[in-house]
Amino acid sequence: MPNPRIWNRKLHRWGAIATALPFLVVLGSGLLLQLKKQLTWVQPAEMRTEHTVPTVSMQQVFDAARSVPETGIRTWDDIDRLDVRPGKGIVKVAAVNHWEVQVDLATGAVVHSAYRRSDLIEQIHDGSWFHDAAKLWIFLPSAVIVLGLWITGIYLFLLPFRARAQKKQRDASA
């Protein structure tokens, strides 16, 4: 039977090579997502108004978002989601083309608009941006292999300690 330490090292080495590119993609995009509230390039800063009670209608929110040409909003189908933040007095309108418009909940005025990259970065992070199958057939197996790398890495880290302890035990009994 082959030496388990040699097999462990080989598996560790080949696992690292197999997961290098997907892991780099996940790591890089994850770092950007960790900083999305600090980097307005990733996600627009949330504005704040003094109004905390929503008084605008959905039609007013739609009209305000449609008034920003970059959003390309012409119908409700052009809107991906609405994120209501009553504590900040805004509703964030996320367009399907990744533009975000922040609308005052009391006046219906556009408070801020900017391109929102965080959704795209999230799709890159989970692999769905590349292809629907990439999420389950490349990124999931890579994650399992990285977990294995962590386990084999811990084993490789602990090996010298175990060898030293065994050597001390042999020396003490001799």
C-alpha positions in Angstrom: 0.0 0.0 0.0 1.4 3.5 -0.9 2.5 5.8 1.8 -0.4 8.0 3.0 1.8 11.0 3.5 3.0 10.9 -0.1 -0.6 10.5 -1.4 -1.7 13.3 0.9 1.0 15.6 -0.6 0.1 14.6 -4.1 -3.6 15.2 -3.5 -2.9 18.5 -1.9 -0.7 19.6 -4.8 -3.0 18.5 -7.6 -6.1 19.9 -5.7 -4.4 23.3 -5.5 -3.7 23.3 -9.2 -7.3 22.2 -10.1 -8.9 24.9 -8.0 -6.5 27.7 -8.6 -8.5 29.7 -11.2 -12.0 29.3 -9.6 -10.6 29.9 -6.2 -8.9 33.1 -7.4 -12.2 34.3 -8.9 -14.0 33.6 -5.6 -11.3 35.2 -3.5 -11.0 38.3 -5.6 -14.8 38.9 -5.9 -15.2 38.1 -2.3 -12.7 40.7 -1.3 -14.6 43.3 -3.3 -17.9 42.2 -1.8 -16.5 42.5 1.7 -15.7 46.2 0.9 -18.9 47.0 -1.0 -20.2 49.5 1.7 -16.8 51.2 1.7 -16.2 51.3 -2.1 -18.8 53.3 -4.0 -17.4 51.8 -7.2 -18.9 48.5 -6.1 -22.1 49.7 -4.6 -23.5 53.3 -4.5 -23.5 54.9 -1.1 -26.9 54.9 0.6 -28.3 58.4 0.9 -30.3 59.6 3.8 -33.3 62.0 4.0 -35.1 63.4 7.0 -38.3 61.7 5.9 -38.9 58.3 7.5 -42.6 57.8 6.7 -43.3 56.6 3.2 -45.9 58.8 1.5 -45.1 58.3 -2.2 -47.0 55.9 -4.4 -45.4 53.1 -6.4 -46.2 55.1 -9.5 -44.2 58.1 -8.2 -41.3 55.8 -7.4 -41.5 54.3 -10.9 -41.7 57.8 -12.5 -38.7 59.0 -10.6 -36.6 56.0 -11.6 -37.8 56.3 -15.2 -36.6 60.0 -15.2 -33.0 58.9 -15.0 -32.1 58.0 -18.6 -29.1 55.7 -17.8 -31.5 53.2 -16.1 -33.3 52.4 -19.4 -36.5 52.0 -17.4 -39.6 52.2 -19.6 -41.8 49.5 -18.0 -41.9 47.7 -14.7 -40.2 44.8 -16.4 -37.0 47.0 -16.5 -36.9 47.0 -12.7 -35.1 44.1 -10.9 -36.2 45.0 -7.4 -37.1 47.7 -4.9 -35.4 48.0 -1.6 -37.3 50.2 0.8 -35.3 51.8 3.6 -37.7 53.7 5.8 -35.1 54.5 8.4 -33.1 56.3 5.8 -36.1 57.8 4.0 -35.3 56.2 0.6 -36.3 53.4 -1.7 -33.6 52.0 -3.9 -34.8 51.0 -7.4 -32.4 48.5 -9.0 -32.8 48.4 -12.8 -32.1 45.2 -14.7 -29.1 46.9 -16.3 -27.5 47.4 -12.9 -28.3 51.1 -12.5 -29.6 52.1 -9.1 -31.8 55.1 -8.4 -32.5 56.2 -4.8 -35.8 58.0 -4.4 -37.0 60.1 -1.4 -39.9 58.2 0.3 -41.8 61.5 1.0 -41.2 63.7 -2.0 -40.6 61.2 -4.8 -37.5 63.1 -5.8 -34.4 61.3 -7.1 -31.8 61.6 -4.3 -29.0 59.7 -6.0 -28.3 57.5 -9.1 -25.2 55.4 -9.9 -24.1 52.2 -11.5 -24.3 49.2 -9.1 -21.6 46.6 -9.6 -22.2 44.5 -6.5 -24.9 42.3 -8.1 -22.6 41.5 -11.1 -19.7 40.8 -8.7 -22.0 38.5 -6.7 -22.8 36.6 -9.9 -19.1 36.3 -10.6 -18.5 35.2 -7.0 -20.9 32.3 -7.2 -20.1 31.3 -10.8 -23.5 32.0 -12.3 -22.2 34.8 -14.4 -20.1 32.4 -16.4 -22.9 29.9 -17.0 -25.7 28.4 -14.9 -23.9 25.0 -14.9 -20.6 26.6 -13.8 -22.1 27.3 -10.4 -22.7 23.6 -9.7 -20.2 21.9 -11.9 -17.1 24.1 -11.4 -17.5 26.3 -8.4 -19.1 23.8 -6.0 -16.6 21.0 -6.7 -13.8 23.6 -6.3 -15.2 24.6 -2.9 -15.3 20.9 -1.8 -11.7 20.5 -3.0 -10.6 23.7 -1.2 -12.2 22.2 2.0 -10.1 19.1 1.3 -7.0 21.2 0.8 -7.6 22.9 4.2 -7.9 19.5 5.8 -4.8 18.1 4.2 -3.0 21.3 4.8 -3.7 21.1 8.6 -2.5 17.5 8.4 0.7 18.5 6.7 1.2 21.3 9.2 0.8 18.9 12.2 3.0 16.2 10.8 6.3 17.7 12.0 4.9 18.2 15.5 3.8 14.5 15.6 7.2 13.4 14.3 9.0 15.4 16.9 6.8 14.0 19.7 7.4 10.5 18.5 11.1 11.1 18.3 11.1 12.5 21.9 9.2 9.5 23.0 11.7 7.1 21.4 14.7 9.0 22.8 13.1 8.9 26.3 12.5 5.2 26.2 16.0 4.4 24.8 
